[in-house]
């Protein structure tokens, strides 16, 4: 006789107690979940651009052999959250003002004055900036070791590191390259993607260490360090910039470089200025430029961005994922230089002379505060709106990241997210090899 085994006609079912004598599993009684972060996923390998990883399905399928799968227990099971890397997009701003080759742009001027706090409402929002300043003050009394530990735990992308490169900065450029493809490289191969380049830096502790490069990059054959006319590498000296530019122009048969990068430093306005001068003298027409910045709140830095905006087809300000979220670092990407214009180079050299004069005479009380008339910039509402929104977004995210850092500092036992998995997903997205 056929009957339903899950009715009272089945004596075993009828005698089953309503309350199970077996205690429900809890986080304390369950064994720890085994990590699956190093398991290869054939679907991810076939589609390296895919940017999400559903780790919960792997955990549930693996542990179903060891756990009771009744409905009550399923509802209490701890499911690992889905891991996804943040979607980023490069929002470019194009200049609608007609550009006249060989001529100087309007609004250029040099304003020297006392060092004062800027009006944060000009290029951001005062309340947003003040909140950020207050958050930074909370970091002052944290010991350095505790600070670095909390910073590392709170950053989802802390393990991204340097990948196949020498340092983290190159991974940031690889992230940006995946967004805008300014190198034309789909997957980094140090043998196939040979290029020739020049660089200038200070001698001494800041000098290039070519022995640290991978041998297969052929760095000694493909890269030429330059140190200027006086051999110091000091970019603040006009003769050193001109010497470096001559080396690049001669080496490219008067065409100029395809791509220029510069690593700006915090609170070093003159360095950013001189790096931009060197770019204008070495980058070829339709070439691309990437510059690291730390703030665009002041009239000076906003003016430098305006100059780039006017001389390139389009610009984008973005903070790449490998850049620690608790700092103010950001990058400006400039696409398609309109021309190598000597007019802007001559003006910027005058600004540099003014910086050098101030350093030798003012005793640190004066500074170059403006290089572009604010009225000229404010007439372009698209530019001002873009700059304000970019500054506000980055400042708000930085404040949120500082909250996370402070949380991990107050609770050192908090577990950090699966940073290795975020690293793996980033490398798949950016076309970098995953070296376990």
C-alpha positions in Angstrom: 0.0 0.0 0.0 1.4 3.4 -1.0 1.2 6.1 1.7 2.8 9.4 2.4 5.7 8.7 4.7 5.4 12.2 6.3 1.9 11.7 7.9 0.7 10.2 11.2 0.3 6.9 9.4 4.1 6.5 9.6 4.9 5.5 13.3 8.4 6.9 13.2 7.1 10.2 12.0 4.3 10.1 14.5 6.7 9.5 17.4 9.2 12.2 16.4 9.3 14.9 19.2 8.2 18.4 18.2 11.3 19.8 20.1 14.5 18.3 18.8 16.9 17.2 21.6 19.8 18.3 19.3 20.8 21.9 20.0 20.8 24.3 17.1 24.2 25.2 15.8 25.6 28.6 16.8 28.7 30.6 15.9 30.3 29.3 19.0 29.6 25.6 18.4 30.2 25.5 14.6 33.7 24.8 13.3 35.3 27.8 11.5 34.5 28.1 7.8 37.5 27.1 5.6 38.8 29.8 3.3 38.1 29.4 -0.4 39.9 32.5 -1.5 42.7 30.5 -3.3 40.4 28.2 -5.1 40.4 28.7 -8.9 37.2 29.6 -10.5 37.0 28.6 -14.2 34.3 31.1 -14.9 36.3 33.9 -13.5 39.3 32.8 -15.6 37.3 32.8 -18.8 35.8 36.2 -18.1 38.5 38.4 -16.4 36.4 41.5 -16.7 33.7 40.1 -14.4 33.7 42.1 -11.2 31.7 40.1 -8.7 32.4 36.9 -6.8 29.6 34.9 -5.1 31.4 33.3 -2.3 28.2 32.4 -0.4 27.3 29.7 -2.9 30.6 27.9 -2.5 30.4 28.0 1.3 26.9 26.6 1.4 27.5 23.8 -1.1 30.7 22.8 0.7 29.3 22.7 4.2 25.9 21.1 3.3 27.7 17.7 3.7 28.4 18.4 7.4 25.4 20.4 8.5 21.7 19.7 9.1 19.7 21.2 6.2 16.3 21.3 7.8 14.4 24.6 7.2 14.9 25.8 10.8 18.6 25.3 10.7 18.9 27.0 7.2 17.4 30.1 8.6 20.0 30.3 11.3 23.0 29.6 9.1 25.6 32.4 8.8 25.9 33.1 5.1 29.1 34.9 4.0 28.3 38.2 2.3 28.8 38.6 -1.4 32.1 40.3 -2.3 32.1 42.9 -5.0 34.7 45.5 -5.9 33.4 49.0 -6.2 32.4 50.1 -9.6 34.3 53.1 -10.8 33.8 55.3 -13.8 36.0 58.0 -15.3 33.7 61.0 -15.7 35.5 63.4 -18.1 34.9 67.1 -18.5 35.5 68.6 -21.9 36.2 72.3 -22.3 33.7 74.2 -24.5 35.8 77.3 -24.8 37.4 77.6 -28.3 41.2 76.9 -28.2 43.5 79.0 -30.4 46.8 77.4 -31.3 49.9 79.4 -30.5 48.1 81.9 -28.3 47.9 82.4 -24.6 44.7 81.5 -22.7 42.8 84.3 -20.9 42.9 85.0 -17.2 46.5 84.1 -16.4 47.9 86.2 -13.6 50.3 85.8 -10.7 49.0 86.8 -7.2 51.5 86.8 -4.3 50.3 87.4 -0.8 50.3 86.2 2.8 49.6 82.5 3.5 45.9 82.4 4.5 43.3 79.7 4.9 41.3 79.4 1.6 37.6 80.0 1.3 36.5 76.4 1.1 33.1 77.3 -0.4 34.8 78.4 -3.6 35.8 75.0 -4.8 34.1 72.7 -2.3 31.8 73.0 0.7 33.0 74.5 3.9 30.9 72.2 6.2 32.2 69.1 4.3 35.8 70.3 4.7 35.4 71.2 8.3 34.0 67.8 9.1 37.1 66.2 7.4 39.4 68.5 9.4 37.8 67.5 12.6 38.1 63.8 11.8 41.8 64.2 11.0 42.3 65.8 14.4 41.1 62.6 16.1 44.1 60.8 14.6 46.7 62.9 16.3 46.9 61.0 19.6 46.9 57.5 18.1 50.3 55.8 18.3 51.8 55.1 14.9 51.7 51.3 15.2 48.0 51.4 16.2 47.3 53.8 13.4 48.9 51.7 10.7 47.2 48.6 12.0 43.7 50.2 12.0 44.4 51.8 8.6 45.3 48.4 7.1 42.3 46.6 8.6 39.7 49.2 7.6 40.8 49.4 3.9 39.1 46.8 1.7 41.9 47.2 -0.9 44.9 47.2 1.4 46.2 43.9 0.1 46.3 45.1 -3.5 49.9 46.2 -2.9 52.3 46.4 -5.8 51.4 43.3 -7.8 54.2 42.7 -10.4 55.4 46.3 -10.1 57.9 48.0 -7.8 55.4 49.9 -5.7 51.8 50.6 -5.0 51.8 53.7 -7.3 52.1 51.5 -10.3 49.1 49.5 -9.3 47.1 52.7 -9.0 48.1 53.6 -12.6 47.1 50.1 -13.7 43.7 50.6 -12.1 43.3 54.0 -14.0 44.6 52.4 -17.2 41.8 49.7 -17.0 39.3 52.6 -16.8 40.5 54.8 -19.6 43.1 52.6 -21.5 45.7 55.3 -22.0 48.5 52.8 -22.7 46.6 50.5 -25.0 47.6 47.5 -22.9 45.0 44.8 -22.3 47.1 42.6 -20.1 50.4 43.6 -18.6 53.3 41.5 -20.1 56.8 42.9 -19.2 58.3 41.1 -22.2 55.8 42.1 -25.0 54.9 45.6 -23.8 58.4 47.2 -24.1 58.5 51.0 -24.2 61.3 53.6 -23.8 61.1 56.3 -21.2 62.9 59.1 -19.4 62.6 60.2 -15.8 63.9 62.9 -13.5 64.1 62.8 -9.7 66.4 64.0 -6.9 69.7 62.2 -6.4 70.3 60.6 -3.1 67.5 58.9 -1.1 65.0 59.7 -3.8 67.1 58.4 -6.7 66.0 55.6 -9.0 67.1 52.1 -7.8 67.3 50.2 -11.1 68.4 47.0 -9.4 64.9 46.7 -7.9 63.3 46.4 -11.3 62.5 43.0 -12.7 65.1 41.7 -15.1 62.6 41.0 -17.9 61.6 44.7 -18.0 65.0 45.4 -19.5 65.0 48.7 -17.5 68.6 49.6 -18.3 67.9 49.3 -22.0 64.5 51.0 -21.9 64.7 53.7 -19.3 67.0 56.7 -19.0 67.3 58.6 -15.6 68.0 62.3 -16.0 69.3 64.7 -13.4 69.3 68.0 -15.2 72.1 70.4 -16.1 73.6 70.5 -12.6 73.2 66.7 -11.9 71.0 67.2 -8.8 67.6 66.3 -10.4 66.2 69.4 -8.7 63.1 70.2 -10.8 62.7 73.6 -9.1 65.6 74.9 -11.3 64.6 76.1 -14.7 67.8 74.9 -16.3 67.2 71.4 -15.1 63.7 71.3 -16.6 65.0 72.5 -19.9 67.8 70.0 -19.9 65.4 67.2 -19.2 63.0 68.4 -21.9 65.8 68.5 -24.4 66.7 64.9 -23.6 63.2 63.7 -24.2 62.6 65.8 -27.4 66.0 64.6 -28.8 65.2 61.0 -27.9 61.8 61.1 -29.6 63.1 62.8 -32.8 61.3 66.1 -31.9 57.9 64.4 -31.5 57.6 64.2 -27.7 56.5 61.5 -25.4 53.2 59.6 -25.8 52.5 59.6 -22.1 53.7 61.5 -19.0 53.1 60.8 -15.4 54.0 62.9 -12.3 53.9 62.1 -8.6 52.8 65.3 -6.8 53.4 65.7 -3.1 51.2 67.0 -0.3 51.6 70.8 0.3 54.3 71.1 -2.4 52.7 73.6 -4.9 56.0 74.4 -6.6 56.7 70.7 -7.3 53.3 70.4 -9.0 53.9 73.5 -11.0 57.3 72.3 -12.2 56.0 68.9 -13.1 53.3 70.5 -15.3 55.9 72.7 -16.9 58.0 69.6 -17.7 54.9 67.9 -19.1 54.1 70.8 -21.4 57.7 70.7 -22.8 57.9 66.9 -23.3 54.4 65.6 -24.2 53.5 65.3 -27.8 50.4 66.7 -29.4 47.4 64.4 -28.6 49.4 62.8 -25.8 48.1 62.0 -22.3 49.1 63.1 -18.8 48.4 61.7 -15.4 49.2 63.8 -12.2 48.8 62.8 -8.6 47.3 65.6 -6.4 46.3 65.9 -2.8 43.9 68.8 -2.7 42.1 71.1 -5.2 40.6 73.4 -2.6 42.9 76.4 -3.0 42.8 79.0 -5.8 46.3 77.9 -6.8 45.6 74.2 -7.3 42.2 75.0 -8.9 44.1 77.4 -11.3 46.5 74.7 -12.2 43.7 72.3 -13.0 42.1 75.1 -15.1 45.2 75.4 -17.1 45.2 71.7 -17.8 41.5 71.8 -18.6 42.1 74.5 -21.2 45.0 72.8 -22.9 43.7 69.2 -23.1 40.7 67.9 -24.9 39.2 66.6 -21.6 40.1 66.0 -18.0 39.0 63.6 -15.2 39.6 63.8 -11.5 39.4 60.4 -9.8 40.6 58.4 -6.8 41.6 54.9 -7.8 40.7 52.0 -5.6 44.3 51.2 -4.5 44.6 54.7 -3.1 44.0 54.5 0.6 40.5 55.9 1.2 41.5 57.7 4.4 43.9 60.1 2.6 43.2 63.0 0.2 45.1 61.5 -2.7 43.5 61.8 -6.1 44.6 61.7 -9.8 43.9 64.0 -12.7 43.8 62.3 -16.1 44.3 64.6 -19.1 43.6 63.3 -22.5 44.8 64.6 -25.9 47.1 67.6 -25.5 46.0 70.2 -28.0 49.6 71.4 -28.7 53.0 72.1 -27.1 52.3 75.7 -26.5 55.4 77.9 -25.6 53.1 80.6 -24.3 51.9 78.6 -21.3 55.4 77.3 -20.7 56.8 80.9 -20.5 54.0 82.0 -18.1 54.6 79.0 -15.8 58.3 79.6 -15.7 57.5 83.1 -14.5 55.4 81.6 -11.7 58.4 79.3 -10.8 60.7 82.3 -10.7 58.3 84.0 -8.3 58.3 80.9 -6.0 62.1 81.0 -5.9 62.2 84.7 -5.2 59.7 84.3 -2.3 61.8 81.5 -0.7 64.9 83.6 -0.7 63.3 86.9 0.6 60.0 86.5 2.4 61.0 84.2 5.3 58.1 81.9 4.6 55.4 84.5 5.2 54.4 84.9 1.5 53.2 82.5 -1.1 51.9 82.4 -4.7 48.2 82.2 -4.1 46.7 82.4 -7.6 47.8 81.7 -11.2 44.4 82.2 -12.8 41.8 84.9 -12.2 38.9 83.4 -10.2 36.3 85.3 -12.3 37.7 83.7 -15.5 37.2 80.2 -13.9 33.8 81.0 -12.4 32.4 82.1 -15.7 32.6 78.4 -16.7 29.9 76.9 -14.6 30.6 73.4 -15.9 34.2 73.6 -14.6 33.3 75.0 -11.2 30.4 72.5 -10.7 32.7 69.6 -11.7 35.5 70.7 -9.4 33.1 71.2 -6.5 31.3 67.9 -6.9 34.7 66.0 -7.3 36.1 67.7 -4.1 32.9 67.0 -2.1 32.6 63.4 -3.1 36.3 62.6 -2.3 36.1 64.6 1.0 32.9 62.8 2.1 34.3 59.4 1.3 37.5 60.3 3.1 35.5 61.2 6.2 33.7 57.9 6.0 37.0 56.1 5.7 38.4 57.9 8.7 35.3 56.7 10.7 36.1 53.2 9.7 39.7 53.6 10.7 38.7 55.0 14.1 36.3 52.1 14.6 39.1 49.6 14.1 41.4 51.6 16.3 38.8 51.5 19.1 38.1 47.8 18.5 41.4 46.1 17.6 39.8 42.6 17.8 37.4 43.4 14.9 38.0 41.1 11.9 38.9 42.8 8.7 37.1 41.9 5.4 38.5 39.3 3.0 41.1 41.6 1.6 42.8 38.8 -0.4 39.6 38.2 -2.3 39.3 41.9 -3.0 42.8 41.8 -4.3 42.1 38.9 -6.6 39.0 40.5 -8.0 40.9 43.8 -8.6 43.7 42.0 -10.5 41.2 40.2 -12.7 39.5 43.5 -13.4 42.7 45.3 -14.2 44.4 42.6 -16.3 47.2 42.0 -13.8 48.6 38.5 -13.1 47.5 36.9 -9.8 50.7 35.7 -8.1 49.7 33.7 -5.1 
